[in-house]
Amino acid sequence: MRHEEYMRQAALQSDCQDMVNSPPHYNQAGIECIDAIHAALGPDGFKHYCQGNILKYVWRYRYKNGVEDLAKAQWYLKQLIIKEEEDSEDEQ
């Protein structure tokens, strides 16, 4: 296989994978890495983890992955909002 053909096929495969919502390298034996992190850190620790990742991805987006990093920051922001809303419902 020529290099150009290999690169074209690799690009097609990466376009099919959702590297923001479900990157394949974060799922091992049916366990999502984010679920393991949440279980290990607990509710408050997980919210701090999300906050740190939001900062990281917004900080670096211009220098690394552009819009993909902004989408990752948005994903973590959505997770943080969900957890905050769940906490608010529990307090009522």
C-alpha positions, 0 to 999 in steps of 0.5 A: 500500500502506498503512503498516500493511500494509507494516509487517506484510509487513516483519515477516513477511519478517524473521521468515523470516530467521535473523539469528543464524546466517545473516544475508543481509547477510553473504553476498556472491557466495557468500562468507560474511563470517565465512569471509573474516574467518577467512582474513584474521585466521588461527587465533589472530586469529579466536579473539580476534575471536570473544572480542571479539564475545562480550563485545560482544553480552553487554555490550549485550543489555539495551540493544539487541536482547535475546535476539537479542544473547545468541544472537549471543554464543552463536554466537560462543562455539560458534565459539570452542569449535570452534576450541579443540577443533580446536587441541587435536586438532592438538596430540595 
